Amino acid sequence: MKMTNKLFLLGAAVAFCACSNEEVVAPEINVDNSEVAIQLGSSDAVTVTRAAVTNENKDLAGIGVWCLAKDVMQENLNPQDIKWFGTQPENLTCCIMKNVKSSVKNGNVRWDDPNAQYFYPQTQFYRYEFYANYPYTTNLNYTQTSVSANYTIDGTQDLIWGRATSDADYAWSAKYFRVNGGQTESNRPKLKMEHLLTRLVFFVQPGAQVEIDGATEDELDFTAARSMIIDTLQICDASTRLTMNVANFNRLDMSIGDRLIRSSSKTDTLYLKDASGAIVNPKQVPSLPSLKEQWGESIMLFPSNQYTIRVVLHDNAGHRFCSEIPLVLANQPNGFERGKSYNITVTVHGATSPTLGAELTDWEEVEGPSLNL
């Protein structure tokens, strides 16, 4: 399907004061029908795994792309109010692309529909910018001047927001490229993609049964810890219902921290999972701390000052244990921040059977009122 948004200048009416022919300067009527196809790049290309998005490769499947009017050009003497999703004819060129499903490949953005074509507007009414949200979704909230996306996360999804903007004259319209030597890789818009969640990566190591200051690894006893097996790791108080503010004309430059908000105060329990999205298999504790091992993939969470972690484990004799631990960053007033990855080490000690001593004391006589029964 070929989609073309155009508006041509058909004529102009000019009223002149009384003057000689030499003083009459005809207005320039510039009718340019040349089309400039939209090409889009990604300045921070990323790749997706089941649990995390990283910069290791250049691929990202399933983003939504938006091309929306940013402001009014000076040439426009009678600008209409910008309403991205208005239904009137004058709103036609306020929204050039609306949730177009696309993918990033080697730093280039490609529409998933191979037959789709989109063109920079011929008009000189508005300047434009691009937005992107990941992952792609049709669960959207609209006003005439804003769009937001609803997500429910389970710890394996990354949420990413992107924007390509410019304060250059005519950006991004067809005229921008005509006056800047045509469309090239260097002057095309590039999406800057930003992570909106916090990432936790978990490692497991044994703890000594008796800790001795200054002792080397060889001098400590990890026998009991080696008998322990971790069954599951859970985040007990995760905010999972979230809303991403993709674009808002009244807050074009809202802070990145405001781009993602809770849409519900309810929290859920999330499990550490593997690369396929299944809850991780139980893990035997390594034999020595120097053999510390990563367990499962990462968990991505809404940023918070504190998380509550529940660890369920058992020993070789089948005894089961459960620990709930508050996870807090020392000397970090902002807590766990969006876009940052934190390595969390779970140190497991062996089970210790409690022993109790008993000492019998004599009754202590206390004076008080006497009771007649």
DOLO-723782 format. One line per 3 residues: number of its first residue (from 1); their letters; for each residue x, y, z of C-alpha. Coordinates in Angstrom, 3 decimals. Each point is the difference from the previous one (the first is absolute). Layout:
N
NUM	A	X:Y:Z; ... $
//
This chain:
373
1	MKM	0.000:0.000:0.000; 1.468:3.341:-1.039; -0.701:2.790:2.423 $
4	TNK	0.679:3.568:-1.115; -0.845:3.117:1.962; 0.154:3.077:-2.275 $
7	LFL	-1.395:3.479:-0.095; 0.758:2.125:-3.091; -0.049:3.773:-0.271 $
10	LGA	-2.537:0.633:-2.781; -0.046:3.762:-0.182; 0.207:3.281:1.835 $
13	AVA	-2.131:3.140:0.148; 1.874:3.242:0.509; -1.450:3.475:0.501 $
16	FCA	2.183:2.893:-1.182; -0.062:3.657:0.896; 0.045:2.518:-2.858 $
19	CSN	3.504:0.033:-1.420; 1.886:-0.142:-3.239; 0.697:-3.257:-1.799 $
22	EEV	3.667:0.318:0.889; -0.850:-0.160:3.694; -2.066:-3.176:-0.235 $
25	VAP	1.913:-3.074:1.205; -1.846:-3.209:-0.688; -0.032:-2.482:2.898 $
28	EIN	1.955:-3.212:-0.498; -2.213:-3.025:-0.415; 2.083:-3.091:0.628 $
31	VDN	-1.778:-3.167:-1.025; 2.330:-2.964:0.440; -1.479:-3.434:-0.574 $
34	SEV	3.221:-1.903:0.624; -0.464:-2.667:2.656; 2.581:-0.765:2.669 $
37	AIQ	-0.439:-3.475:1.479; 0.467:-0.272:3.735; 3.156:-1.797:1.062 $
40	LGS	0.760:-0.417:3.664; 3.038:-1.116:1.927; 0.693:-0.992:3.584 $
43	SDA	2.868:1.686:1.794; -0.090:-2.567:2.804; -0.694:-3.254:-1.815 $
46	VTV	-0.850:-2.847:2.339; -0.753:-3.696:-0.162; -2.579:-2.002:1.872 $
49	TRA	0.364:-3.177:2.010; -2.770:-1.523:2.037; 1.027:1.838:3.133 $
52	AVT	2.015:3.065:-0.958; 0.776:2.418:-2.757; 3.673:0.758:-0.530 $
55	NEN	2.320:1.697:-2.474; 1.758:-3.186:-1.077; -1.642:-0.194:-3.431 $
58	KDL	-1.861:2.441:-2.214; -3.461:-1.554:-0.091; -3.229:0.844:1.796 $
61	AGI	-3.258:-1.588:-1.092; -3.397:1.535:0.596; 0.014:3.745:0.647 $
64	GVW	-2.776:2.510:-0.624; 0.996:3.112:-1.990; -1.746:3.379:0.033 $
67	CLA	0.660:3.145:-2.080; -1.773:2.969:1.618; -0.031:3.771:-0.450 $
70	KDV	2.306:1.762:2.426; -0.751:3.680:-0.591; -1.055:2.501:-2.638 $
73	MQE	2.429:1.300:-2.609; 0.422:3.761:-0.319; -1.118:-0.123:-3.645 $
76	NLN	-3.456:-1.083:1.085; -1.965:3.241:0.407; -3.208:-1.708:1.058 $
79	PQD	0.938:-3.069:2.006; -2.620:-2.415:1.184; 0.117:-1.329:3.529 $
82	IKW	2.106:-3.125:0.132; -2.225:-2.983:0.689; 1.880:-3.194:-0.757 $
85	FGT	-3.049:-2.205:0.074; -2.699:2.485:-0.948; -2.622:-1.022:-2.541 $
88	QPE	-0.285:3.262:-1.949; 1.627:0.455:-3.445; 2.313:2.685:1.369 $
91	NLT	1.482:-2.615:2.341; 1.044:-2.258:-2.895; 3.684:0.927:0.025 $
94	CCI	0.376:0.119:3.798; 0.549:-3.776:0.100; 2.046:-1.549:-2.807 $
97	MKN	0.631:-3.407:1.609; -2.204:-1.599:2.656; 1.232:-3.084:1.856 $
100	VKS	1.701:-1.466:-3.056; 1.378:-3.416:0.917; 3.705:-0.001:-0.806 $
103	SVK	3.331:-1.643:0.782; 3.565:1.200:0.483; 2.531:-1.813:-2.161 $
106	NGN	3.658:1.027:0.014; -0.921:3.441:1.267; -2.701:0.539:-2.651 $
109	VRW	-3.727:0.106:0.682; -2.107:-2.016:-2.429; -3.772:-0.230:-0.155 $
112	DDP	-1.223:-3.555:0.568; -2.491:0.349:-2.871; 2.230:-0.207:-3.104 $
115	NAQ	-2.618:1.819:-2.103; -0.359:2.988:2.327; 1.371:3.362:-1.098 $
118	YFY	0.002:3.236:1.968; 1.059:3.431:-1.244; 1.142:3.177:1.644 $
121	PQT	-2.745:2.630:-0.411; 0.223:2.449:-2.878; -1.557:2.764:2.097 $
124	QFY	1.988:2.602:1.894; -2.507:0.165:2.839; 1.764:-2.000:2.701 $
127	RYE	3.287:-1.400:1.177; -0.080:-3.661:1.013; 1.621:-2.504:2.302 $
130	FYA	-0.073:-3.770:0.346; -0.839:-2.182:2.986; 0.327:-3.722:0.619 $
133	NYP	-1.185:-2.393:2.674; 1.143:-3.552:0.665; -1.470:-2.534:0.074 $
136	YTT	-2.636:0.684:-2.622; -3.544:0.036:1.323; -3.497:0.984:-1.074 $
139	NLN	-1.083:0.522:3.630; 0.121:3.786:-0.281; -1.649:3.040:1.582 $
142	YTQ	-0.651:3.036:-2.203; -0.951:3.608:0.410; 0.174:2.431:-2.919 $
145	TSV	3.478:1.036:1.154; 1.447:-3.030:1.785; 0.490:-3.738:-0.205 $
148	SAN	1.051:-2.477:2.673; 0.552:-3.765:-0.034; -1.114:-2.486:2.644 $
151	YTI	2.196:-2.926:1.020; -0.125:-2.846:2.502; 3.509:-1.319:0.651 $
154	DGT	1.142:-3.321:1.453; 3.683:0.820:0.474; 1.121:-1.255:-3.411 $
157	QDL	-0.987:3.043:-2.063; 2.008:3.140:-0.462; -1.905:3.234:-0.596 $
160	IWG	1.728:2.505:-2.281; -0.974:3.479:-1.164; 1.566:1.837:-2.925 $
163	RAT	-0.041:3.446:-1.573; 1.570:1.763:-2.983; -0.304:3.773:0.145 $
166	SDA	1.641:3.070:-1.517; -0.253:3.775:0.286; 1.313:0.499:-3.536 $
169	DYA	-2.083:2.001:-2.463; -2.728:-2.103:-1.658; 0.890:-3.221:1.837 $
172	WSA	-1.283:-2.526:-0.802; -1.840:0.980:-3.193; 0.775:-0.536:-3.655 $
175	KYF	1.428:3.533:-0.207; 2.542:-0.816:2.707; 1.641:-2.557:-2.275 $
178	RVN	-0.297:2.167:-3.121; 1.972:2.809:1.645; 2.497:-2.378:1.614 $
181	GGQ	1.260:-1.913:-3.017; -2.583:-2.738:-0.043; -0.493:-2.833:2.428 $
184	TES	3.252:-1.521:1.203; 0.900:-2.318:2.842; 1.546:2.906:1.893 $
187	NRP	-3.035:2.312:-0.103; -2.843:-2.478:0.345; -1.738:-0.172:3.379 $
190	KLK	1.391:-2.550:2.444; -1.960:-1.409:2.890; 1.720:0.216:3.355 $
193	MEH	-1.225:-3.070:1.868; -0.048:0.036:3.812; -0.713:-2.734:2.554 $
196	LLT	-2.797:0.801:2.440; 0.407:-2.913:2.434; 2.561:-1.120:2.582 $
199	RLV	1.890:-3.219:-0.676; 1.073:-2.470:2.701; 2.467:-2.801:-0.792 $
202	FFV	0.442:-2.724:2.625; 3.109:-1.970:0.968; 0.293:-2.843:2.516 $
205	QPG	2.954:-0.803:2.245; 0.520:-2.071:3.193; 0.484:1.525:3.413 $
208	AQV	2.297:-1.378:2.679; -1.609:-1.793:2.885; 2.249:1.945:2.383 $
211	EID	1.246:3.330:-1.255; 3.529:0.969:1.079; 1.359:3.470:-0.663 $
214	GAT	3.066:-0.067:-2.219; -0.302:-3.701:-0.825; 0.693:-1.170:-3.528 $
217	EDE	-2.448:-2.036:-2.035; 2.017:-3.170:0.683; -0.204:0.574:3.742 $
220	LDF	-3.804:0.186:0.138; -2.513:-2.841:0.028; -2.658:0.106:-2.767 $
223	TAA	-1.068:-3.638:0.357; -3.464:0.768:1.384; -0.690:2.665:-2.635 $
226	RSM	0.858:-2.428:-2.798; -2.860:-2.211:1.140; -2.549:2.759:-0.672 $
229	IID	-2.110:0.313:-3.151; -1.911:3.173:-0.891; -3.463:-0.782:-1.341 $
232	TLQ	-1.364:3.434:-0.938; 0.724:3.677:0.345; -2.935:2.391:0.077 $
235	ICD	-0.635:3.731:0.119; -2.938:0.274:2.379; -1.071:3.610:-0.566 $
238	AST	0.426:0.729:-3.717; -2.056:2.688:-1.736; -1.104:-1.735:-3.182 $
241	RLT	-2.779:2.184:-1.464; 1.687:2.936:-1.690; -0.773:2.772:-2.470 $
244	MNV	2.564:1.508:-2.365; -0.539:3.623:-1.036; 1.029:-0.345:-3.645 $
247	ANF	-0.736:3.587:-1.055; -1.787:2.989:1.505; -0.227:3.283:-1.903 $
250	NRL	-0.535:1.975:3.224; 3.133:-1.549:1.517; 2.284:-0.572:-2.965 $
253	DMS	3.109:0.045:2.185; -1.264:-1.852:3.058; 2.773:-1.651:1.995 $
256	IGD	0.948:-3.539:-0.867; -0.984:-1.012:3.523; -3.587:1.074:-0.683 $
259	RLI	-0.246:-2.074:-3.157; -0.931:-3.108:2.015; -2.547:0.040:2.816 $
262	RSS	-1.926:-2.548:2.033; -3.525:-0.528:-1.273; -0.962:-2.013:3.093 $
265	SKT	1.086:0.007:3.634; -0.339:-3.792:0.096; 3.249:-1.987:0.110 $
268	DTL	0.765:-3.556:-1.097; 2.572:-2.697:0.635; 2.440:-0.541:-2.863 $
271	YLK	2.264:-3.053:-0.374; 3.538:-0.097:-1.325; -0.192:-1.655:-3.426 $
274	DAS	2.318:-1.459:-2.614; 0.595:1.134:-3.580; -3.097:-1.867:-1.223 $
277	GAI	-2.258:1.764:2.498; -0.490:-3.028:2.283; 0.635:0.130:3.740 $
280	VNP	3.650:-0.920:0.536; 0.950:-3.523:0.949; 1.321:-0.522:3.555 $
283	KQV	3.673:0.837:0.349; 2.654:-1.763:2.043; 2.099:2.479:1.970 $
286	PSL	3.586:0.154:-1.384; 2.774:-1.570:2.040; 2.049:3.188:0.531 $
289	PSL	-0.735:3.762:-0.062; 2.535:0.447:-2.797; -2.292:-2.195:-2.139 $
292	KEQ	-2.911:2.418:0.383; -2.516:-0.716:-2.791; -2.801:1.961:-1.653 $
295	WGE	-3.408:-1.556:0.512; -2.685:0.433:-2.649; -0.479:3.110:-2.111 $
298	SIM	-0.598:3.437:1.428; -3.189:1.382:1.525; -1.141:3.407:-1.237 $
301	LFP	-2.069:2.053:2.397; -1.621:3.379:0.422; 2.618:2.185:1.776 $
304	SNQ	-0.391:0.034:3.781; 1.859:0.895:3.175; -0.306:-3.570:1.256 $
307	YTI	-1.038:-3.480:-1.096; -0.865:-3.007:2.139; 1.691:-3.208:-1.141 $
310	RVV	-1.201:-3.448:1.034; 2.438:-2.912:-0.343; -1.330:-3.560:0.322 $
313	LHD	2.603:-2.763:0.413; 0.573:-3.481:1.392; 2.908:-2.178:1.107 $
316	NAG	0.988:-3.494:-1.098; -2.084:-1.473:2.805; -3.144:1.588:-1.406 $
319	HRF	-0.441:2.659:2.669; -1.540:3.139:-1.506; 0.711:3.595:0.949 $
322	CSE	-1.412:3.383:-1.009; 1.605:3.404:0.540; -1.390:3.436:-0.777 $
325	IPL	2.617:2.696:-0.310; -0.428:3.746:-0.601; 2.230:1.131:-2.866 $
328	VLA	1.209:3.564:0.577; 2.943:1.905:-1.455; 2.245:1.528:2.636 $
331	NQP	0.699:3.736:-0.388; -2.185:0.234:-3.104; -2.835:2.466:0.736 $
334	NGF	-1.544:-0.539:-3.427; -0.238:-3.738:0.520; 0.007:-2.269:-3.041 $
337	ERG	0.010:2.202:-3.090; -1.476:-0.512:-3.444; 2.433:-1.038:-2.720 $
340	KSY	2.511:-1.443:2.470; 0.961:-3.646:0.501; 0.858:-1.256:3.485 $
343	NIT	1.876:-3.211:0.822; -1.499:-1.640:3.093; 1.967:-2.742:1.763 $
346	VTV	-1.970:-2.558:2.003; 2.292:-1.548:2.629; -1.362:-3.303:1.299 $
349	HGA	1.093:-1.487:3.305; -0.674:-3.554:1.093; -2.846:-0.866:2.306 $
352	TSP	0.804:-0.009:3.708; -2.040:-2.192:2.335; -0.894:1.960:3.121 $
355	TLG	1.136:-1.364:3.396; -1.451:1.242:3.265; 1.289:-0.026:3.563 $
358	AEL	-2.289:0.041:3.032; 0.520:1.262:3.536; -2.600:-0.502:2.723 $
361	TDW	-0.384:2.827:2.475; -1.886:0.045:3.298; -3.339:1.675:0.318 $
364	EEV	0.266:3.578:1.063; -2.335:0.980:2.784; -1.791:3.286:-0.629 $
367	EGP	-2.070:1.638:2.712; -3.491:0.973:-1.008; -3.621:-0.083:1.035 $
370	SLN	-1.361:-3.301:1.220; -3.061:-1.503:-1.622; -2.615:-2.068:1.803 $
373	L	-1.373:-2.710:-2.311 $
//
